[in-house]
């Protein structure tokens, strides 16, 4: 080859398009970039008043990837459920079942129970539309168990006994302004449909006609008194030239009579509204539903007092013991939708099973002892309820990561992990982190009360490392979406990064 030809070949090669070169930052550079980004975000002007706590670790390597105020205390909101669920799994076990005992206080003669039917509850939370599709199915199964003993008529009363969860039905520090809301429903040893009823309110066919209401899933509790009226809709009134009218609105409030609510306001013709309303007396709601199920199975109850509590008298025979589904099946119904009442029941159950007292303070002691046994620092937590609804709970990111790491090493880890919401898929994370590396990857427990937004859980990095994160924020003054965007972005970055080595 001549020198001229060789020179031409070199020049052609130099001018030819080159294949793109992809440069992947080293794991160390990716971590440094994440830390810089976290530091810049939490220092942004929109978070000037906010209190951030962040901790991300690779637990198998005891490697801290990012941290910020990780030892400080934060109001965790429903991240408290991580702690309650973990301690319940450790202390009660994934196969734990709640039991409800049915007792007869008299003999069964020719199909008649000549005595009372006594219900002894211990907090079974599974008689609900959420877990059964129809909460009344659980009551019908109890009625079938009674009928299987040859009982057609109950001559005495249906009453409760035992008081497994004595004291207040609400959590410590809960807002009295919210006790009628389903998320603030009280709990007791007999507990029906997550502590609330649905009230379906319908307007009449024409203005002035009566308003009607139906209650579900049990038709008998609460009783409804109607003071609402059917009124012209704003559109029809204006079209008819009647001038401005008051906007239509319906509200449901507790009545002065126990077990009764009153419906007030106005509703348009043929319109319907559904209001969820918390039970003021959980055992009464349960017994009323059971009585309805007995009647549906053609079992008659002679006494009309269906929610009394009294001392045992005379003969006592156990008719049946109803067992709930195991805790492993209850956990997703607790964690994925962030169901407050199951958290409160687990708190009281921990106290009942481990100290003999089914009160929140006893459950709190059990949780605190377990956290210390797991290596959490004594100043890293303050426990006041089981759900996180109380504004008196405080946890540090270090405590949450400690609990998540302990559960990672537990034999019941898969049950615990599977119960958590999945980013972009289900639970309270169904609409978050979609279209990112975290979608269908990250598992996390959310938490939200006023000025507290939390997200803690697990995420798998691009190189297959299971990372643990806890991202807590209190006291911001902007929008909650701004806080969520930061939390979601951190988890998405973790899912897309190469964790590697230091």
Secondary structure, DSSP 4 states (H G I P E B T S, - for coil): --HHHHHHHHHHHHHSPPPP---PPPHHHHHHHHHHHHHHHHTSGGGTT-EEEEEEEEGGGTEEEEEESTTS-B--GGGHHHHHHHHHHHHH-TT---EEEEEESS-EETTEE-S-EEEE-------SHHHHSSTHHHHHHHHHHHHTTT--EE-S-EEE---SS-S-SSPTT--GGGTTSGGG----SS--GGGEEEEEEE--SSTTSPPEEEEESSTTSSEEEE--EE---HHHHHHTT----PPP-EEEEE-SSTTEEEEEEEE-TT-EEEEEEE-SSHHHHHHHHHHHHHHHTT-EE--S-TTEE----S--EEEEEEEPPPHHHHHHHHHTTT-HHHHHHHHHHHHHHHHS--SHHHHHHHHHHHHHHTT--GGGEE---SSS-STT-EE-HHHHHHHHHHHHTSTTHHHHHHHSEETTTSGGGTTSSTTSTTTTT-EEEEEEETTEEEEEEEEE-TTS-EEEEEEEEE---S-HHHHHHHHHHHHHHHHHS-----
